[in-house]
Amino acid sequence: MPNQPIPVDQAQEMIKTYTSYMQKLGVDMQKQTQSVSFKLPELMAWLTKMTGIADELRICMGDYPAGHPQAGRTTVILWPYKNGQPAKYSTKPNPGGGETDCDGDDCEEVDPYNDGQLLP
């Protein structure tokens, strides 16, 4: 069932199955991303900013492009969505401070979050 915690043993088995799958494809998992770590204070600050302008957080898989220092490594992108579309915020000043959602001409898409530490 989505949107709830899962047991530790289930999570460990899912990770083990993924690693095994990748190894069968010939991927050296000691040289490939196995997890992406985010510092909780910074992530929570960003998530708090998303409150009110997003109703969903999609965790997308990504691959660093050629020329990037992490080229060839996989990562995750945390992408805020609202009503099934990438979240947008108003570019008009908010008297209360912070960002507000919008659906008019004064909108820009919210930048996705990805500043995690690749492991290993």
NUDO-809584 format. One record per residue: residue number from 1; residue in one letter; x negated, y negated, z negated of N, C-alpha, C in turn. Coordinates in steps of 0.2 Angstrom, whole numbers. Example, Ala and Ser with C-alpha at 12.3 -4.5 7.8 and 13.67 -1.06 7.14 Angstrom:
BEGIN
node pos = 1 | code = A | nc1 = -66 | nc2 = 28 | nc3 = -39 | cac1 = -62 | cac2 = 22 | cac3 = -39 | cc1 = -66 | cc2 = 16 | cc3 = -39
node pos = 2 | code = S | nc1 = -64 | nc2 = 11 | nc3 = -35 | cac1 = -68 | cac2 = 5 | cac3 = -36 | cc1 = -64 | cc2 = 0 | cc3 = -39
//
This chain:
BEGIN
node pos = 1 | code = M | nc1 = -4 | nc2 = 6 | nc3 = 0 | cac1 = 0 | cac2 = 0 | cac3 = 0 | cc1 = -5 | cc2 = -6 | cc3 = 0
node pos = 2 | code = P | nc1 = -3 | nc2 = -11 | nc3 = 4 | cac1 = -8 | cac2 = -17 | cac3 = 5 | cc1 = -6 | cc2 = -22 | cc3 = -1
node pos = 3 | code = N | nc1 = -11 | nc2 = -26 | nc3 = -2 | cac1 = -11 | cac2 = -32 | cac3 = -7 | cc1 = -11 | cc2 = -30 | cc3 = -14
node pos = 4 | code = Q | nc1 = -15 | nc2 = -25 | nc3 = -15 | cac1 = -16 | cac2 = -23 | cac3 = -22 | cc1 = -22 | cc2 = -20 | cc3 = -23
node pos = 5 | code = P | nc1 = -25 | nc2 = -19 | nc3 = -30 | cac1 = -31 | cac2 = -16 | cac3 = -31 | cc1 = -30 | cc2 = -8 | cc3 = -29
node pos = 6 | code = I | nc1 = -36 | nc2 = -5 | nc3 = -27 | cac1 = -37 | cac2 = 2 | cac3 = -26 | cc1 = -41 | cc2 = 5 | cc3 = -31
node pos = 7 | code = P | nc1 = -41 | nc2 = 11 | nc3 = -33 | cac1 = -45 | cac2 = 15 | cac3 = -38 | cc1 = -52 | cc2 = 14 | cc3 = -35
node pos = 8 | code = V | nc1 = -57 | nc2 = 14 | nc3 = -40 | cac1 = -64 | cac2 = 14 | cac3 = -39 | cc1 = -66 | cc2 = 20 | cc3 = -34
node pos = 9 | code = D | nc1 = -64 | nc2 = 26 | nc3 = -36 | cac1 = -66 | cac2 = 32 | cac3 = -32 | cc1 = -63 | cc2 = 32 | cc3 = -25
node pos = 10 | code = Q | nc1 = -58 | nc2 = 29 | nc3 = -24 | cac1 = -55 | cac2 = 28 | cac3 = -17 | cc1 = -60 | cc2 = 23 | cc3 = -13
node pos = 11 | code = A | nc1 = -62 | nc2 = 17 | nc3 = -16 | cac1 = -66 | cac2 = 13 | cac3 = -13 | cc1 = -73 | cc2 = 16 | cc3 = -12
node pos = 12 | code = Q | nc1 = -75 | nc2 = 19 | nc3 = -16 | cac1 = -82 | cac2 = 23 | cac3 = -15 | cc1 = -82 | cc2 = 28 | cc3 = -10
node pos = 13 | code = E | nc1 = -76 | nc2 = 31 | nc3 = -9 | cac1 = -75 | cac2 = 36 | cac3 = -4 | cc1 = -75 | cc2 = 33 | cc3 = 3
node pos = 14 | code = M | nc1 = -71 | nc2 = 27 | nc3 = 3 | cac1 = -70 | cac2 = 24 | cac3 = 10 | cc1 = -77 | cc2 = 21 | cc3 = 12
node pos = 15 | code = I | nc1 = -81 | nc2 = 19 | nc3 = 7 | cac1 = -88 | cac2 = 16 | cac3 = 9 | cc1 = -92 | cc2 = 22 | cc3 = 12
node pos = 16 | code = K | nc1 = -92 | nc2 = 27 | nc3 = 8 | cac1 = -96 | cac2 = 33 | cac3 = 10 | cc1 = -94 | cc2 = 36 | cc3 = 17
node pos = 17 | code = T | nc1 = -87 | nc2 = 36 | nc3 = 18 | cac1 = -85 | cac2 = 38 | cac3 = 25 | cc1 = -87 | cc2 = 33 | cc3 = 30
node pos = 18 | code = Y | nc1 = -87 | nc2 = 27 | nc3 = 29 | cac1 = -89 | cac2 = 22 | cac3 = 34 | cc1 = -97 | cc2 = 23 | cc3 = 35
node pos = 19 | code = T | nc1 = -101 | nc2 = 24 | nc3 = 30 | cac1 = -108 | cac2 = 24 | cac3 = 31 | cc1 = -109 | cc2 = 31 | cc3 = 35
node pos = 20 | code = S | nc1 = -106 | nc2 = 36 | nc3 = 34 | cac1 = -107 | cac2 = 42 | cac3 = 37 | cc1 = -105 | cc2 = 41 | cc3 = 45
node pos = 21 | code = Y | nc1 = -99 | nc2 = 38 | nc3 = 46 | cac1 = -97 | cac2 = 37 | cac3 = 53 | cc1 = -102 | cc2 = 33 | cc3 = 57
node pos = 22 | code = M | nc1 = -105 | nc2 = 28 | nc3 = 54 | cac1 = -110 | cac2 = 23 | cac3 = 57 | cc1 = -116 | cc2 = 28 | cc3 = 58
node pos = 23 | code = Q | nc1 = -118 | nc2 = 32 | nc3 = 54 | cac1 = -124 | cac2 = 36 | cac3 = 55 | cc1 = -123 | cc2 = 41 | cc3 = 60
node pos = 24 | code = K | nc1 = -117 | nc2 = 43 | nc3 = 61 | cac1 = -116 | cac2 = 48 | cac3 = 67 | cc1 = -116 | cc2 = 44 | cc3 = 73
node pos = 25 | code = L | nc1 = -115 | nc2 = 38 | nc3 = 73 | cac1 = -116 | cac2 = 34 | cac3 = 79 | cc1 = -123 | cc2 = 32 | cc3 = 81
node pos = 26 | code = G | nc1 = -128 | nc2 = 34 | nc3 = 76 | cac1 = -135 | cac2 = 33 | cac3 = 77 | cc1 = -137 | cc2 = 26 | cc3 = 74
node pos = 27 | code = V | nc1 = -133 | nc2 = 23 | nc3 = 70 | cac1 = -135 | cac2 = 17 | cac3 = 67 | cc1 = -139 | cc2 = 18 | cc3 = 60
node pos = 28 | code = D | nc1 = -145 | nc2 = 15 | nc3 = 60 | cac1 = -149 | cac2 = 16 | cac3 = 54 | cc1 = -146 | cc2 = 11 | cc3 = 49
node pos = 29 | code = M | nc1 = -143 | nc2 = 14 | nc3 = 44 | cac1 = -139 | cac2 = 10 | cac3 = 39 | cc1 = -144 | cc2 = 6 | cc3 = 34
node pos = 30 | code = Q | nc1 = -150 | nc2 = 8 | nc3 = 34 | cac1 = -155 | cac2 = 4 | cac3 = 30 | cc1 = -157 | cc2 = -3 | cc3 = 33
node pos = 31 | code = K | nc1 = -155 | nc2 = -3 | nc3 = 40 | cac1 = -156 | cac2 = -9 | cac3 = 43 | cc1 = -150 | cc2 = -13 | cc3 = 46
node pos = 32 | code = Q | nc1 = -144 | nc2 = -10 | nc3 = 43 | cac1 = -138 | cac2 = -13 | cac3 = 45 | cc1 = -134 | cc2 = -16 | cc3 = 39
node pos = 33 | code = T | nc1 = -130 | nc2 = -21 | nc3 = 40 | cac1 = -126 | cac2 = -24 | cac3 = 34 | cc1 = -122 | cc2 = -18 | cc3 = 31
node pos = 34 | code = Q | nc1 = -122 | nc2 = -17 | nc3 = 25 | cac1 = -117 | cac2 = -13 | cac3 = 21 | cc1 = -112 | cc2 = -17 | cc3 = 17
node pos = 35 | code = S | nc1 = -114 | nc2 = -23 | nc3 = 15 | cac1 = -109 | cac2 = -27 | cac3 = 12 | cc1 = -112 | cc2 = -34 | cc3 = 13
node pos = 36 | code = V | nc1 = -107 | nc2 = -39 | nc3 = 11 | cac1 = -108 | cac2 = -46 | cac3 = 11 | cc1 = -106 | cc2 = -48 | cc3 = 4
node pos = 37 | code = S | nc1 = -111 | nc2 = -52 | nc3 = 1 | cac1 = -110 | cac2 = -54 | cac3 = -6 | cc1 = -108 | cc2 = -62 | cc3 = -5
node pos = 38 | code = F | nc1 = -103 | nc2 = -64 | nc3 = -9 | cac1 = -102 | cac2 = -71 | cac3 = -10 | cc1 = -102 | cc2 = -73 | cc3 = -17
node pos = 39 | code = K | nc1 = -105 | nc2 = -79 | nc3 = -19 | cac1 = -106 | cac2 = -81 | cac3 = -26 | cc1 = -99 | cc2 = -83 | cc3 = -28
node pos = 40 | code = L | nc1 = -96 | nc2 = -81 | nc3 = -33 | cac1 = -89 | cac2 = -82 | cac3 = -35 | cc1 = -87 | cc2 = -90 | cc3 = -36
node pos = 41 | code = P | nc1 = -92 | nc2 = -94 | nc3 = -39 | cac1 = -90 | cac2 = -101 | cac3 = -40 | cc1 = -88 | cc2 = -104 | cc3 = -34
node pos = 42 | code = E | nc1 = -93 | nc2 = -103 | nc3 = -29 | cac1 = -92 | cac2 = -107 | cac3 = -22 | cc1 = -86 | cc2 = -104 | cc3 = -19
node pos = 43 | code = L | nc1 = -85 | nc2 = -97 | nc3 = -19 | cac1 = -80 | cac2 = -95 | cac3 = -15 | cc1 = -73 | cc2 = -97 | cc3 = -18
node pos = 44 | code = M | nc1 = -73 | nc2 = -97 | nc3 = -25 | cac1 = -67 | cac2 = -99 | cac3 = -28 | cc1 = -65 | cc2 = -106 | cc3 = -27
node pos = 45 | code = A | nc1 = -70 | nc2 = -111 | nc3 = -26 | cac1 = -69 | cac2 = -118 | cac3 = -25 | cc1 = -66 | cc2 = -118 | cc3 = -18
node pos = 46 | code = W | nc1 = -69 | nc2 = -114 | nc3 = -13 | cac1 = -66 | cac2 = -115 | cac3 = -6 | cc1 = -59 | cc2 = -112 | cc3 = -6
node pos = 47 | code = L | nc1 = -58 | nc2 = -106 | nc3 = -9 | cac1 = -51 | cac2 = -103 | cac3 = -10 | cc1 = -46 | cc2 = -108 | cc3 = -13
node pos = 48 | code = T | nc1 = -48 | nc2 = -112 | nc3 = -18 | cac1 = -44 | cac2 = -117 | cac3 = -21 | cc1 = -42 | cc2 = -122 | cc3 = -16
node pos = 49 | code = K | nc1 = -47 | nc2 = -124 | nc3 = -12 | cac1 = -45 | cac2 = -129 | cac3 = -7 | cc1 = -40 | cc2 = -126 | cc3 = -2
node pos = 50 | code = M | nc1 = -40 | nc2 = -120 | nc3 = -1 | cac1 = -35 | cac2 = -117 | cac3 = 4 | cc1 = -28 | cc2 = -116 | cc3 = 2
node pos = 51 | code = T | nc1 = -27 | nc2 = -117 | nc3 = -5 | cac1 = -21 | cac2 = -116 | cac3 = -8 | cc1 = -17 | cc2 = -122 | cc3 = -5
node pos = 52 | code = G | nc1 = -11 | nc2 = -120 | nc3 = -3 | cac1 = -6 | cac2 = -125 | cac3 = 0 | cc1 = -7 | cc2 = -126 | cc3 = 7
node pos = 53 | code = I | nc1 = -13 | nc2 = -125 | nc3 = 10 | cac1 = -13 | cac2 = -125 | cac3 = 18 | cc1 = -14 | cc2 = -118 | cc3 = 21
node pos = 54 | code = A | nc1 = -14 | nc2 = -113 | nc3 = 17 | cac1 = -15 | cac2 = -106 | cac3 = 20 | cc1 = -10 | cc2 = -102 | cc3 = 16
node pos = 55 | code = D | nc1 = -8 | nc2 = -97 | nc3 = 19 | cac1 = -4 | cac2 = -92 | cac3 = 16 | cc1 = -6 | cc2 = -85 | cc3 = 17
node pos = 56 | code = E | nc1 = -12 | nc2 = -84 | nc3 = 20 | cac1 = -15 | cac2 = -78 | cac3 = 22 | cc1 = -22 | cc2 = -79 | cc3 = 23
node pos = 57 | code = L | nc1 = -26 | nc2 = -74 | nc3 = 21 | cac1 = -34 | cac2 = -74 | cac3 = 22 | cc1 = -35 | cc2 = -68 | cc3 = 26
node pos = 58 | code = R | nc1 = -38 | nc2 = -69 | nc3 = 32 | cac1 = -40 | cac2 = -63 | cac3 = 36 | cc1 = -47 | cc2 = -62 | cc3 = 36
node pos = 59 | code = I | nc1 = -50 | nc2 = -56 | nc3 = 34 | cac1 = -57 | cac2 = -55 | cac3 = 34 | cc1 = -58 | cc2 = -52 | cc3 = 41
node pos = 60 | code = C | nc1 = -62 | nc2 = -55 | nc3 = 45 | cac1 = -64 | cac2 = -53 | cac3 = 51 | cc1 = -71 | cc2 = -51 | cc3 = 52
node pos = 61 | code = M | nc1 = -72 | nc2 = -45 | nc3 = 55 | cac1 = -79 | cac2 = -43 | cac3 = 56 | cc1 = -82 | cc2 = -47 | cc3 = 62
node pos = 62 | code = G | nc1 = -88 | nc2 = -48 | nc3 = 61 | cac1 = -92 | cac2 = -52 | cac3 = 66 | cc1 = -99 | cc2 = -49 | cc3 = 67
node pos = 63 | code = D | nc1 = -102 | nc2 = -52 | nc3 = 72 | cac1 = -109 | cac2 = -50 | cac3 = 73 | cc1 = -113 | cc2 = -56 | cc3 = 75
node pos = 64 | code = Y | nc1 = -119 | nc2 = -57 | nc3 = 72 | cac1 = -123 | cac2 = -63 | cac3 = 73 | cc1 = -126 | cc2 = -63 | cc3 = 80
node pos = 65 | code = P | nc1 = -125 | nc2 = -68 | nc3 = 84 | cac1 = -127 | cac2 = -68 | cac3 = 91 | cc1 = -135 | cc2 = -69 | cc3 = 92
node pos = 66 | code = A | nc1 = -137 | nc2 = -67 | nc3 = 98 | cac1 = -144 | cac2 = -68 | cac3 = 99 | cc1 = -146 | cc2 = -75 | cc3 = 98
node pos = 67 | code = G | nc1 = -152 | nc2 = -76 | nc3 = 95 | cac1 = -155 | cac2 = -82 | cac3 = 93 | cc1 = -154 | cc2 = -84 | cc3 = 86
node pos = 68 | code = H | nc1 = -149 | nc2 = -81 | nc3 = 83 | cac1 = -148 | cac2 = -82 | cac3 = 76 | cc1 = -153 | cc2 = -78 | cc3 = 72
node pos = 69 | code = P | nc1 = -155 | nc2 = -80 | nc3 = 66 | cac1 = -160 | cac2 = -77 | cac3 = 62 | cc1 = -158 | cc2 = -70 | cc3 = 60
node pos = 70 | code = Q | nc1 = -151 | nc2 = -69 | nc3 = 60 | cac1 = -148 | cac2 = -62 | cac3 = 58 | cc1 = -146 | cc2 = -58 | cc3 = 64
node pos = 71 | code = A | nc1 = -148 | nc2 = -60 | nc3 = 70 | cac1 = -145 | cac2 = -57 | cac3 = 76 | cc1 = -145 | cc2 = -50 | cc3 = 76
node pos = 72 | code = G | nc1 = -139 | nc2 = -47 | nc3 = 78 | cac1 = -138 | cac2 = -40 | cac3 = 78 | cc1 = -135 | cc2 = -37 | cc3 = 72
node pos = 73 | code = R | nc1 = -135 | nc2 = -41 | nc3 = 66 | cac1 = -132 | cac2 = -39 | cac3 = 60 | cc1 = -124 | cc2 = -41 | cc3 = 60
node pos = 74 | code = T | nc1 = -121 | nc2 = -36 | nc3 = 57 | cac1 = -113 | cac2 = -38 | cac3 = 56 | cc1 = -112 | cc2 = -42 | cc3 = 50
node pos = 75 | code = T | nc1 = -107 | nc2 = -45 | nc3 = 50 | cac1 = -105 | cac2 = -50 | cac3 = 44 | cc1 = -97 | cc2 = -50 | cc3 = 44
node pos = 76 | code = V | nc1 = -95 | nc2 = -54 | nc3 = 39 | cac1 = -88 | cac2 = -55 | cac3 = 38 | cc1 = -86 | cc2 = -62 | cc3 = 39
node pos = 77 | code = I | nc1 = -81 | nc2 = -64 | nc3 = 41 | cac1 = -78 | cac2 = -71 | cac3 = 42 | cc1 = -72 | cc2 = -71 | cc3 = 38
node pos = 78 | code = L | nc1 = -71 | nc2 = -76 | nc3 = 33 | cac1 = -65 | cac2 = -77 | cac3 = 30 | cc1 = -61 | cc2 = -82 | cc3 = 33
node pos = 79 | code = W | nc1 = -56 | nc2 = -81 | nc3 = 36 | cac1 = -52 | cac2 = -85 | cac3 = 40 | cc1 = -45 | cc2 = -87 | cc3 = 37
node pos = 80 | code = P | nc1 = -44 | nc2 = -93 | nc3 = 35 | cac1 = -37 | cac2 = -94 | cac3 = 32 | cc1 = -32 | cc2 = -95 | cc3 = 38
node pos = 81 | code = Y | nc1 = -26 | nc2 = -92 | nc3 = 37 | cac1 = -20 | cac2 = -93 | cac3 = 41 | cc1 = -14 | cc2 = -95 | cc3 = 38
node pos = 82 | code = K | nc1 = -10 | nc2 = -98 | nc3 = 42 | cac1 = -3 | cac2 = -100 | cac3 = 39 | cc1 = 2 | cc2 = -99 | cc3 = 44
node pos = 83 | code = N | nc1 = 7 | nc2 = -95 | nc3 = 42 | cac1 = 13 | cac2 = -93 | cac3 = 47 | cc1 = 10 | cc2 = -90 | cc3 = 53
node pos = 84 | code = G | nc1 = 5 | nc2 = -85 | nc3 = 52 | cac1 = 2 | cac2 = -81 | cac3 = 57 | cc1 = -2 | cc2 = -85 | cc3 = 62
node pos = 85 | code = Q | nc1 = -4 | nc2 = -91 | nc3 = 61 | cac1 = -9 | cac2 = -95 | cac3 = 65 | cc1 = -15 | cc2 = -97 | cc3 = 61
node pos = 86 | code = P | nc1 = -20 | nc2 = -99 | nc3 = 64 | cac1 = -26 | cac2 = -102 | cac3 = 60 | cc1 = -23 | cc2 = -108 | cc3 = 56
node pos = 87 | code = A | nc1 = -25 | nc2 = -108 | nc3 = 50 | cac1 = -23 | cac2 = -114 | cac3 = 46 | cc1 = -26 | cc2 = -120 | cc3 = 48
node pos = 88 | code = K | nc1 = -22 | nc2 = -126 | nc3 = 47 | cac1 = -24 | cac2 = -132 | cac3 = 49 | cc1 = -23 | cc2 = -137 | cc3 = 43
node pos = 89 | code = Y | nc1 = -27 | nc2 = -142 | nc3 = 43 | cac1 = -26 | cac2 = -147 | cac3 = 38 | cc1 = -25 | cc2 = -154 | cc3 = 42
node pos = 90 | code = S | nc1 = -22 | nc2 = -159 | nc3 = 38 | cac1 = -20 | cac2 = -165 | cac3 = 40 | cc1 = -27 | cc2 = -170 | cc3 = 40
node pos = 91 | code = T | nc1 = -28 | nc2 = -173 | nc3 = 45 | cac1 = -34 | cac2 = -178 | cac3 = 45 | cc1 = -32 | cc2 = -185 | cc3 = 42
node pos = 92 | code = K | nc1 = -26 | nc2 = -186 | nc3 = 41 | cac1 = -23 | cac2 = -192 | cac3 = 37 | cc1 = -25 | cc2 = -192 | cc3 = 30
node pos = 93 | code = P | nc1 = -27 | nc2 = -197 | nc3 = 27 | cac1 = -29 | cac2 = -197 | cac3 = 20 | cc1 = -23 | cc2 = -195 | cc3 = 16
node pos = 94 | code = N | nc1 = -25 | nc2 = -191 | nc3 = 11 | cac1 = -20 | cac2 = -189 | cac3 = 6 | cc1 = -21 | cc2 = -193 | cc3 = 0
node pos = 95 | code = P | nc1 = -15 | nc2 = -196 | nc3 = -2 | cac1 = -16 | cac2 = -201 | cac3 = -8 | cc1 = -18 | cc2 = -197 | cc3 = -15
node pos = 96 | code = G | nc1 = -16 | nc2 = -190 | nc3 = -15 | cac1 = -17 | cac2 = -186 | cac3 = -21 | cc1 = -24 | cc2 = -183 | cc3 = -20
node pos = 97 | code = G | nc1 = -28 | nc2 = -184 | nc3 = -15 | cac1 = -34 | cac2 = -181 | cac3 = -14 | cc1 = -34 | cc2 = -174 | cc3 = -11
node pos = 98 | code = G | nc1 = -39 | nc2 = -171 | nc3 = -9 | cac1 = -39 | cac2 = -165 | cac3 = -6 | cc1 = -36 | cc2 = -164 | cc3 = 1
node pos = 99 | code = E | nc1 = -36 | nc2 = -158 | nc3 = 3 | cac1 = -33 | cac2 = -157 | cac3 = 10 | cc1 = -26 | cc2 = -155 | cc3 = 10
node pos = 100 | code = T | nc1 = -22 | nc2 = -157 | nc3 = 15 | cac1 = -15 | cac2 = -155 | cac3 = 15 | cc1 = -14 | cc2 = -151 | cc3 = 22
node pos = 101 | code = D | nc1 = -9 | nc2 = -147 | nc3 = 22 | cac1 = -7 | cac2 = -144 | cac3 = 28 | cc1 = -4 | cc2 = -148 | cc3 = 33
node pos = 102 | code = C | nc1 = -3 | nc2 = -146 | nc3 = 39 | cac1 = 1 | cac2 = -151 | cac3 = 44 | cc1 = 3 | cc2 = -147 | cc3 = 50
node pos = 103 | code = D | nc1 = 7 | nc2 = -150 | nc3 = 54 | cac1 = 9 | cac2 = -146 | cac3 = 60 | cc1 = 10 | cc2 = -152 | cc3 = 65
node pos = 104 | code = G | nc1 = 7 | nc2 = -157 | nc3 = 65 | cac1 = 8 | cac2 = -163 | cac3 = 70 | cc1 = 2 | cc2 = -164 | cc3 = 73
node pos = 105 | code = D | nc1 = 1 | nc2 = -170 | nc3 = 76 | cac1 = -5 | cac2 = -172 | cac3 = 80 | cc1 = -11 | cc2 = -174 | cc3 = 76
node pos = 106 | code = D | nc1 = -10 | nc2 = -174 | nc3 = 69 | cac1 = -16 | cac2 = -176 | cac3 = 65 | cc1 = -19 | cc2 = -170 | cc3 = 62
node pos = 107 | code = C | nc1 = -19 | nc2 = -165 | nc3 = 65 | cac1 = -22 | cac2 = -159 | cac3 = 63 | cc1 = -28 | cc2 = -156 | cc3 = 66
node pos = 108 | code = E | nc1 = -32 | nc2 = -153 | nc3 = 61 | cac1 = -38 | cac2 = -149 | cac3 = 64 | cc1 = -38 | cc2 = -142 | cc3 = 60
node pos = 109 | code = E | nc1 = -41 | nc2 = -138 | nc3 = 64 | cac1 = -41 | cac2 = -131 | cac3 = 61 | cc1 = -46 | cc2 = -131 | cc3 = 55
node pos = 110 | code = V | nc1 = -44 | nc2 = -127 | nc3 = 50 | cac1 = -49 | cac2 = -126 | cac3 = 44 | cc1 = -55 | cc2 = -122 | cc3 = 46
node pos = 111 | code = D | nc1 = -61 | nc2 = -124 | nc3 = 45 | cac1 = -67 | cac2 = -120 | cac3 = 46 | cc1 = -67 | cc2 = -113 | cc3 = 42
node pos = 112 | code = P | nc1 = -68 | nc2 = -108 | nc3 = 45 | cac1 = -68 | cac2 = -101 | cac3 = 42 | cc1 = -74 | cc2 = -102 | cc3 = 37
node pos = 113 | code = Y | nc1 = -74 | nc2 = -97 | nc3 = 32 | cac1 = -79 | cac2 = -97 | cac3 = 27 | cc1 = -84 | cc2 = -91 | cc3 = 29
node pos = 114 | code = N | nc1 = -90 | nc2 = -92 | nc3 = 29 | cac1 = -95 | cac2 = -86 | cac3 = 29 | cc1 = -102 | cc2 = -89 | cc3 = 27
node pos = 115 | code = D | nc1 = -104 | nc2 = -88 | nc3 = 21 | cac1 = -110 | cac2 = -90 | cac3 = 19 | cc1 = -112 | cc2 = -85 | cc3 = 14
node pos = 116 | code = G | nc1 = -111 | nc2 = -79 | nc3 = 16 | cac1 = -113 | cac2 = -73 | cac3 = 11 | cc1 = -120 | cc2 = -71 | cc3 = 12
node pos = 117 | code = Q | nc1 = -122 | nc2 = -67 | nc3 = 7 | cac1 = -128 | cac2 = -64 | cac3 = 8 | cc1 = -127 | cc2 = -57 | cc3 = 10
node pos = 118 | code = L | nc1 = -131 | nc2 = -55 | nc3 = 16 | cac1 = -130 | cac2 = -48 | cac3 = 19 | cc1 = -134 | cc2 = -43 | cc3 = 14
node pos = 119 | code = L | nc1 = -131 | nc2 = -38 | nc3 = 13 | cac1 = -135 | cac2 = -32 | cac3 = 10 | cc1 = -135 | cc2 = -26 | cc3 = 13
node pos = 120 | code = P | nc1 = -140 | nc2 = -22 | nc3 = 14 | cac1 = -147 | cac2 = -24 | cac3 = 13 | cc1 = -149 | cc2 = -29 | cc3 = 18
//
